[in-house]
Amino acid sequence: MDRTWMYNAKRTDAYFCGDLNKFIQVAETHARNEKTQFMPCPCNACKNLRVFNDPFTIRSHVMVIDFVEDYTI
């Protein structure tokens, strides 16, 4: 997955929001495949260390705080 949108697009752009929705869908699929409800939050405050079972929380964190620097899965 190309990650340039995570850092180069404005968080208010439709392009960013669309790719963020795709990202959340992939994270939800990954969680289901791992047989868990929890997903790590990739925002700059949580840094993948906090987990949530609500994709809305993760989406909100990323929209407000932005992605952690050099995000990797």
N, C-alpha and C positions, 0 to 999 in steps of 0.2 A: 504494500500500500504506500503510495506517495504521501509523504508527510509534510511537504512544503506548505500546504494550506494551514497547517497547525500554527505556523509562525509568521507567514507572509500575508495572510488575508485578514481583513478587519473582522472582528468577531460579530459585527452587525450585518455583514454582507450575506446575501442569500447563498453565495458560494460556500462560505464557511459553515453556515447553518445546515446546508444540505450535506456537506461532508461530515459534519459532526453527527448528524442523524445516522449516516451510514456507519460511522465509527461505533456509535452506541449499539446499533443492530449487530455488528460483528462481536462486540463485547458481550451482548446478551446471548448470542449463539455460542460463544466460547464458554460462558458460564454454564449454560445448559449441557454442553458436551462434557464439561467437567463435573456435572451433577451437583452444582451448587447454585444458590440464588444470589451469591455475592460477587460483586465486581469491584476491582480496585479503582480508585478515583485518580485519574491522571492529571488533575489540576496542579498548579504550582504550589499550592498550600499543602495538599495531601500527599503529593509525590508518590502515588501508587502504594502508600503505606496504610491508608484508611480504605475500608471496603464498605459498600452500600448495596442494598438489595433493590434500590429504587433508581432506575435510570434517569428519572427527572432530577434527582439530586446531583448526579454526576454531570448531566447536561448543564444544570445551573452553575455548578462550580466552574466548569470550563468556560462558560459564557462570561462569568463575572471575573474570574481569577486568571484564566488562560491556562494553557498546557504547561506541564513541567518542561524545563529545558532538556533537549535531546531525548524526548520520550522514546522508549522502546517497550515492547511487550514483555 
